Amino acid sequence: MENSNLASSSSTKRGPSYGSAVDIVRKLQSKGFIAYFAGGAVRDMILGKVPKDIDIATSAKPDEVVGLFPKCYEIGVAFGIINIVVDGHPFEVATFREERGYLDGRHPDEVKYTADPETDALRRDFTINGMFYDPLADQLHDFVGGRKDLCKGILRTIGKPEDRFSEDYLRIMRAIRFCVRFGLELSPDMPPALRKYSKNLGKLSAERIRDELNKMLLGPEPERAFRMMDDFGILGEVLPEISGLRGVTQHCEYHPEGDVFEHTMLMLSHMACPDLGLAWAILLHDIGKPSTKSVGDDGIEHFYTHEHRSAEMAEQVLKRLKLPSAGMSDIVKAVRDHMRFAHVREMRPAKWKRLIAENTFPLENELHRIDCISSHGKTDCFVFLLDKMNEQSNEVKLPPPLVSGSDLIALGMKPGPEFKEILGKITDLQLEGKLKSREEALVWIRNRAEDSQNY
């Protein structure tokens, strides 16, 4: 076991909740209990990062923790986890424990409290997450060699990978995420276990898989995470629609980067900043290509209407993963509409004004930009729309309508599908500056009615 100082290091950073976490440790230790910072917080401190959350592990049992802290509540009673709120900051305080038996690949069959921190460390997933730190004594307690592995850039399980992965199949995806997030390499014994147990990922809840995927998409180098998942057979279990893009060739004139999988990974690498909606739109925008592929007489690949098939499939994927419905609709719309941006220069002003006025325009235009720079490299349509948006920035994007369906009824028209066509045409003429008032719109309607026997 390694015991060494940590806080004295100049690279150690403390966040706003650090002092409150120290107070919890101090109170527990003052009553004779062992209490340390645990897991990811210790790892982040060693890396010189501010911990997002500070978890505390202790020899105190749950009822003893509750007796010391009035502002607390149980969040994982079966695992001895108490949530304590200090100065508005929530902290998870867990009793040292050992776990046995994981028949469902998720929950231990038996949980037993212990006063021994080493026993608790040995039940955890990876060595980099298995360390403890005593902030009062400035002492690192490393029973598993986590600091050494961090320094060497290695991700290693605590004990055999087969044992850790069979206890909780989600650790398979977490291994990939931690590798990419911290720039680590897998220990030599891990790849065979990843391949062996990846087939069990389907036993996990959709929510847990979704949350891991979201963390990968919001983290550094999401394309590396997805490539690694594909290499180990993980992607085919959680997102077969994406692994199925590999080998789907495209015409090299438009896609010199390679097949649809390579194009999608390249797009992920070109995201300027983390954006979950954009990341999902990128990931799903071409998943309809395999089922719509055709080859012309000239040998060129075509994917007619693939955007519509992709949108249908995207909605199915997002529902399967139980993404929130609000964000889902924007992603599906961006996927469905991503091909129309290639024709904006031929659009009438009213049409591109409508496009710019849509709430999803920033998402869709950025998707188009990344699509272009990840294939043929031409961004003239993106620049065109950006210029038009800037020109329109001082205008009301969609002015109040000049007339409504009630006006059409007042003119003696019968409600029907043509109402939408008429009102849409009036809006187009309004955006083009050809109709500027309610009176002009009513005159236009009367003139149109006189020319038609249907009105």
FENBEL-V244907 format. One record per residue. N is the residue number from 1. SS is DSSP state (2 for helix, 1 for strand, 0 for the rest). PHI is phi in radians with two decimals (NA if undefined). D_LAST is the distance of its C-alpha to the last C-alpha in whole Angstrom. Layout:
# FENBEL-V244907
((N/SS/PHI/D_LAST) (N/SS/PHI/D_LAST))
This chain:
# FENBEL-V244907
((1/0/NA/88) (2/1/-1.68/88) (3/1/-2.09/88) (4/1/-2.66/87) (5/0/-1.38/86) (6/0/-2.34/82) (7/0/-1.12/82) (8/0/-1.26/84) (9/0/-1.17/82) (10/0/-1.17/81) (11/0/-1.49/78) (12/0/-1.22/77) (13/0/-2.05/74) (14/0/-2.12/73) (15/0/-1.61/70) (16/0/-1.14/69) (17/0/-1.62/70) (18/2/-1.05/73) (19/2/-1.07/75) (20/2/-1.15/74) (21/2/-1.13/74) (22/2/-1.09/78) (23/2/-1.07/78) (24/2/-1.12/77) (25/2/-1.07/80) (26/2/-1.07/83) (27/2/-1.15/82) (28/2/-1.14/82) (29/2/-1.17/85) (30/2/-1.15/87) (31/0/-1.69/87) (32/0/1.60/89) (33/0/-1.64/86) (34/0/-1.37/85) (35/1/-2.64/82) (36/1/-2.38/80) (37/1/-1.19/77) (38/1/-2.43/76) (39/0/1.21/73) (40/2/-1.06/71) (41/2/-1.10/72) (42/2/-1.17/75) (43/2/-0.98/74) (44/2/-1.13/72) (45/2/-1.12/75) (46/2/-1.11/77) (47/0/-1.40/74) (48/0/1.36/74) (49/0/-1.83/70) (50/0/-1.34/69) (51/0/-1.10/69) (52/0/-1.24/65) (53/0/-2.33/67) (54/0/-2.02/71) (55/1/-1.65/72) (56/1/-2.17/75) (57/1/-1.98/77) (58/1/-2.59/80) (59/0/-1.42/83) (60/0/-1.18/82) (61/0/-1.40/80) (62/2/-0.89/77) (63/2/-1.17/78) (64/2/-1.28/81) (65/2/-1.14/78) (66/2/-1.04/76) (67/2/-1.18/79) (68/2/-1.64/80) (69/0/-2.21/76) (70/0/-1.17/74) (71/0/-1.64/71) (72/1/-2.64/70) (73/1/-2.70/68) (74/1/-1.41/69) (75/1/-2.09/66) (76/1/-2.64/68) (77/2/-1.03/71) (78/2/-1.17/72) (79/2/-1.91/72) (80/0/1.23/74) (81/1/-1.86/71) (82/1/-2.08/71) (83/1/-1.73/69) (84/1/-1.98/70) (85/1/-1.90/69) (86/1/-2.25/71) (87/0/0.91/69) (88/0/1.45/66) (89/1/-1.75/66) (90/1/-1.50/66) (91/1/-2.31/69) (92/1/-1.55/70) (93/1/-2.02/73) (94/1/-2.07/74) (95/1/-1.32/78) (96/0/-0.89/80) (97/1/-2.63/79) (98/1/-2.12/80) (99/1/-2.23/77) (100/1/-2.42/78) (101/0/1.25/76) (102/0/-2.36/72) (103/0/-1.13/71) (104/0/-1.69/68) (105/0/1.17/68) (106/0/-2.61/66) (107/0/-2.00/69) (108/0/-1.22/72) (109/0/-1.35/74) (110/1/-2.49/77) (111/1/-2.15/77) (112/1/-2.29/80) (113/1/-1.25/81) (114/0/-2.53/84) (115/0/-1.73/86) (116/0/-1.77/86) (117/2/-1.13/83) (118/2/-1.12/84) (119/2/-1.04/83) (120/2/-1.14/80) (121/2/-1.07/80) (122/0/-1.24/80) (123/0/-1.58/77) (124/0/-1.39/75) (125/0/-1.39/73) (126/1/-2.11/74) (127/2/-1.04/77) (128/2/-1.21/75) (129/2/-1.86/73) (130/0/-1.91/77) (131/0/-1.75/79) (132/1/-2.14/80) (133/1/-2.45/81) (134/1/-1.68/83) (135/0/-1.25/82) (136/0/-1.35/85) (137/0/-1.64/87) (138/0/0.87/85) (139/1/-2.26/86) (140/1/-1.54/84) (141/1/-2.00/84) (142/1/-2.10/83) (143/0/-1.53/84) (144/0/-2.16/82) (145/0/1.34/83) (146/2/-1.15/79) (147/2/-1.15/80) (148/2/-1.09/82) (149/2/-1.15/79) (150/2/-1.05/77) (151/2/-1.14/79) (152/2/-1.51/79) (153/0/1.29/76) (154/1/-2.09/76) (155/1/-1.74/74) (156/0/-2.32/76) (157/1/-1.33/75) (158/0/-1.46/78) (159/0/1.48/80) (160/0/-1.26/79) (161/2/-0.98/75) (162/2/-1.03/75) (163/2/-1.17/76) (164/2/-1.18/73) (165/2/-1.24/70) (166/2/-1.23/71) (167/2/-1.26/71) (168/0/-2.67/68) (169/0/-1.11/66) (170/2/-1.12/63) (171/2/-1.05/67) (172/2/-1.09/66) (173/2/-1.28/63) (174/2/-1.09/64) (175/2/-1.05/67) (176/2/-1.13/65) (177/2/-1.10/63) (178/2/-1.15/66) (179/2/-0.97/68) (180/2/-1.28/65) (181/2/-1.05/65) (182/2/-1.88/68) (183/0/1.13/69) (184/0/-1.78/71) (185/1/-1.97/72) (186/1/-1.23/73) (187/0/-1.13/76) (188/0/-1.00/77) (189/0/-1.48/77) (190/2/-1.49/74) (191/2/-0.93/72) (192/2/-1.05/73) (193/2/-1.22/72) (194/2/-1.05/69) (195/2/-1.15/68) (196/2/-1.17/70) (197/2/-1.69/68) (198/2/-1.07/64) (199/2/-1.14/63) (200/2/-1.57/64) (201/2/-1.10/61) (202/2/-1.14/59) (203/2/-1.43/61) (204/0/-1.45/60) (205/0/-1.21/57) (206/2/-1.05/53) (207/2/-1.12/54) (208/2/-1.19/57) (209/2/-1.13/56) (210/2/-0.99/53) (211/2/-1.10/55) (212/2/-1.17/58) (213/2/-1.08/55) (214/2/-1.05/53) (215/2/-1.12/57) (216/2/-1.14/57) (217/2/-1.17/54) (218/2/-1.61/55) (219/0/-1.57/58) (220/0/-1.24/60) (221/0/0.83/59) (222/2/-1.02/57) (223/2/-1.13/57) (224/2/-1.16/61) (225/2/-1.08/60) (226/2/-1.28/58) (227/2/-1.14/60) (228/2/-1.11/63) (229/2/-1.06/61) (230/2/-1.17/60) (231/2/-1.06/64) (232/0/-1.76/65) (233/0/1.36/62) (234/0/-1.35/61) (235/2/-1.08/57) (236/2/-1.13/57) (237/2/-1.50/57) (238/2/-1.74/55) (239/0/-2.48/52) (240/2/-1.06/53) (241/2/-1.11/49) (242/2/-1.49/51) (243/2/-1.09/54) (244/0/-1.25/52) (245/0/-1.42/51) (246/0/-1.17/55) (247/0/1.55/55) (248/0/-1.49/52) (249/0/-1.28/52) (250/0/-2.35/50) (251/0/-1.09/50) (252/0/-1.15/53) (253/0/-1.15/51) (254/0/-1.66/48) (255/0/-2.34/50) (256/0/-1.17/54) (257/0/-1.27/55) (258/0/2.26/55) (259/0/-1.28/53) (260/2/-1.14/50) (261/2/-1.12/53) (262/2/-1.08/55) (263/2/-1.05/51) (264/2/-1.15/50) (265/2/-1.13/54) (266/2/-1.10/54) (267/2/-1.09/51) (268/2/-1.03/52) (269/2/-1.24/55) (270/0/-1.69/53) (271/0/-1.14/52) (272/0/-1.23/53) (273/0/-2.68/53) (274/0/-1.05/53) (275/0/-2.64/49) (276/2/-1.13/49) (277/2/-1.08/45) (278/2/-1.12/45) (279/2/-1.06/48) (280/2/-1.18/46) (281/2/-1.09/43) (282/2/-1.06/46) (283/2/-1.05/48) (284/2/-1.82/45) (285/0/-1.15/43) (286/0/-2.08/44) (287/0/-1.22/45) (288/0/-1.51/42) (289/2/-1.16/44) (290/2/-0.98/47) (291/2/-1.50/44) (292/2/-2.02/42) (293/0/-1.23/45) (294/1/-2.46/45) (295/1/-2.16/47) (296/0/-1.31/46) (297/0/-1.07/48) (298/0/-1.50/50) (299/0/1.47/51) (300/0/-1.54/49) (301/1/-1.31/47) (302/1/-2.28/44) (303/0/-2.38/42) (304/0/-1.05/38) (305/0/1.03/36) (306/2/-1.11/39) (307/2/-1.14/37) (308/2/-1.27/35) (309/2/-1.14/38) (310/2/-1.08/40) (311/2/-1.12/37) (312/2/-1.06/38) (313/2/-1.20/41) (314/2/-1.05/42) (315/2/-1.08/40) (316/2/-1.13/42) (317/2/-1.10/45) (318/2/-1.16/44) (319/2/-1.19/44) (320/2/-1.06/47) (321/0/-1.53/49) (322/0/1.05/47) (323/0/-1.25/46) (324/0/-0.98/44) (325/2/-1.11/40) (326/2/-1.09/39) (327/2/-1.19/41) (328/2/-1.08/40) (329/2/-1.10/37) (330/2/-1.16/37) (331/2/-1.12/40) (332/2/-1.09/37) (333/2/-1.11/35) (334/2/-1.08/37) (335/2/-1.14/38) (336/2/-1.12/35) (337/2/-1.69/34) (338/0/-1.18/37) (339/0/-1.47/36) (340/2/-1.21/33) (341/2/-1.19/36) (342/2/-1.24/37) (343/2/-2.07/34) (344/2/-1.16/34) (345/2/-1.19/35) (346/2/-1.58/32) (347/0/-1.29/29) (348/0/-1.18/27) (349/2/-0.90/28) (350/2/-1.06/25) (351/2/-1.27/26) (352/2/-1.28/30) (353/2/-1.16/29) (354/2/-1.08/27) (355/2/-1.06/30) (356/2/-1.13/33) (357/2/-1.33/31) (358/0/-1.20/32) (359/0/-1.08/34) (360/0/-1.55/36) (361/2/-1.00/36) (362/2/-0.99/40) (363/2/-1.12/41) (364/2/-1.20/38) (365/2/-1.22/40) (366/2/-1.20/43) (367/2/-1.05/43) (368/2/-1.10/42) (369/2/-1.04/45) (370/2/-1.18/47) (371/2/-1.04/46) (372/2/-1.22/46) (373/2/-1.23/50) (374/0/-1.72/51) (375/0/-2.45/50) (376/0/-1.37/49) (377/0/1.51/50) (378/0/-1.59/47) (379/0/-2.04/45) (380/2/-1.11/43) (381/2/-1.22/40) (382/2/-1.08/41) (383/2/-1.13/43) (384/2/-1.00/40) (385/2/-1.18/38) (386/2/-1.13/41) (387/2/-1.10/41) (388/2/-1.13/37) (389/2/-1.12/38) (390/2/-1.16/40) (391/2/-1.12/39) (392/0/-1.58/36) (393/0/-1.07/38) (394/0/-1.64/38) (395/0/-1.77/34) (396/0/-1.25/32) (397/0/-1.04/31) (398/0/-2.18/28) (399/0/-1.14/27) (400/0/-0.99/25) (401/0/-1.09/21) (402/0/-1.31/20) (403/0/-2.42/17) (404/0/-2.35/16) (405/2/-1.06/14) (406/2/-1.10/15) (407/2/-1.14/14) (408/2/-1.14/10) (409/2/-1.12/11) (410/2/-1.11/12) (411/0/-1.51/9) (412/0/1.63/8) (413/0/-1.52/6) (414/0/-1.63/8) (415/0/-0.99/11) (416/0/3.13/11) (417/2/-1.00/13) (418/2/-1.24/10) (419/2/-0.99/11) (420/2/-1.10/14) (421/2/-1.12/13) (422/2/-1.14/11) (423/2/-1.13/14) (424/2/-1.15/17) (425/2/-1.13/16) (426/2/-1.10/16) (427/2/-1.10/20) (428/2/-1.04/21) (429/2/-1.13/20) (430/2/-1.16/22) (431/2/-1.16/25) (432/0/-1.49/25) (433/0/1.40/26) (434/0/-1.56/23) (435/0/-2.20/21) (436/0/-2.08/24) (437/0/-2.55/22) (438/2/-1.07/20) (439/2/-1.09/19) (440/2/-1.10/19) (441/2/-1.14/16) (442/2/-1.14/14) (443/2/-1.08/14) (444/2/-1.09/13) (445/2/-1.15/10) (446/2/-1.10/9) (447/2/-1.09/11) (448/2/-1.15/9) (449/2/-1.12/5) (450/2/-1.15/8) (451/0/-1.53/9) (452/0/-2.23/6) (453/0/-1.43/6) (454/0/-1.50/4) (455/0/-1.85/0))
